[in-house]
Amino acid sequence: MGNPSDGAPQQGGTVATAGQAGGQFEDPGIPPHRPRLADTDPRAAKRAERQVTALFVISAIGTVAFLISYFAIELGHDSSIETIRTQNILLGLSTAFAMLGIGTGIVHWAKALMPDHEVSEARHAVRTEEDRAAAVRIVDDIIEETGIKRRPLIRNTLIGALALAPLPALAVFGDLGPNANDKLRHTMWAPNAQTGKKVRLTRDPDGTPIRASDVTIGSAFHVIPEGLNDLKEGKLNEKAKAVVLLMRLNPEDLNISKGRESWSYNGIVAYSKICTHVGCPVALYEQQTHHLLCPCHQSTFDLTHECQVIFGPASRPLPQLPIEVDTDGYLVATSDFHEPVGPSYWEREYS
């Protein structure tokens, strides 16, 4: 029977060395504590305090910059692509400064100024007045060790940064309402309310009208309503709702449901370009299969069956724009979409 101590940790702080029969080394133990510079040098501690304060101030500035950037378009009434792009860059940078400032500040505070030793105490239920008093003393000791009472500059800037931190979330959540049904239901495709004049389909982005003879079988046009380019304000928002894909198939390939017989013209059909999943632009047309593909999440719509969903996460077909040809041979919309365009959401009414 072998020695039970062979290959096992030995008494006296020695263990067997792996791979060497009988080899041993001494347990080095825990190295001695080395005080930090801030523990021994008051100037270093003051410098660390200023650094932590500066990081909290940077966080507060980042939060304020986020709010300014977020509301810049509404305040300036400018929704151009360049402004949106600049706003998104500023939102990203300000968010980074806001989050990194407060996070880095707390980490630097803990590493440079808070106690660097651990205290472990047994847990027990608080049953008597003495237990409660002991618990209060422990909390007071923790607060005292953090130095938050002795460093009002850190305390005040931290409170300011924490108070401002929720405001961006409140601003973003505030934009989730009210109910968007009416806004998404009405677009520039509706005929003029006073004159009844119907809106022509024009090419995106130059705005030139499209004749039915321009649309050949297998072709696809990115279409906007006539007059969109003349808007001075809100052009981007109107385009986001009204942009359309125009295609032509053999009329025999179309499976038209009852009530939509007049929505197309000689195989020419128009559908909203905005995916019904999360609103990405449906821009890929497979001519051979007559499928429309959303590049974001691969939702696929069958053009021959009124853009029914055949694959992907989208839950409903693309809305169809009813069209016809006017006396000059140009394609016009006979009405607005018969349902809200874009993604499904919890308060919308389904047609």
Secondary structure, DSSP 8 states (H G I E B T S, - for coil): ---TTTTS-BTTTEEE-TTSTT-EEE----------HHHH-HHHHHHHHHHHHHHHHHHHHHHHHHHHHHTHHHHHT---HHHHHHHHHHHHHHHHHHHHHHHHHHHHHHHHTS-------------SHHHHHHHHHHHHHHHHHHTTTT-HHHHHHHHHHHHHTTHHHHHHHHTT-S--HHHHH--TTS--TTT---EEEEETTT--B-BGGG--TT-EEEEEETTGGG-SSSHHHHHHHH-EEEEE--GGG----TT-TTSSBTTEEEEESB-TTT--B--EEETTTTEEE-TTT--EEEGGGTTEEEESS--S---B--EEE-TTSBEEESS--SS--S---TT----
